[in-house]
Amino acid sequence: MNRSDFKEHTRITVTWKDKEGKLRPGNFYVYALLKDAMIVRATDKDGLLRKLPFSDVLRIVKCQEVAPQDRYMIPEEVLKESNWKDRDVMVRYSSSPNRGK
């Protein structure tokens, strides 16, 4: 997969390869697209922010765009590529203004 296969503020269901090389199903919310990876939050697991390389995604099963009022917000500074240069995972709480959180 490459960058053009994904869009920001979408919910995706994919088959992806984890660090051990095992194929896993995953549900993610895509926050930002970087040069070689994307910043996502696992919506069905631990909820951590992750840097997911495009090359680790083998198949897109489902893709759904999120309406502007339902989008999860993270400060732009957190999503910058320079903040993700040395890390793959970040603990960060986010909320949707429409959900009252």
Buried (B, 14 or more C-beta within 10 A) or exposed (E): BEEEEBBBBBBBBBBBBEEEEEEEEBBBBBBBBBEEBBBBBBBEEEEEBBBBBBEBBEEBEEBEEBEEEEBBEBEEEBBEBEEBEEEEEBEBEBEBEEEEE
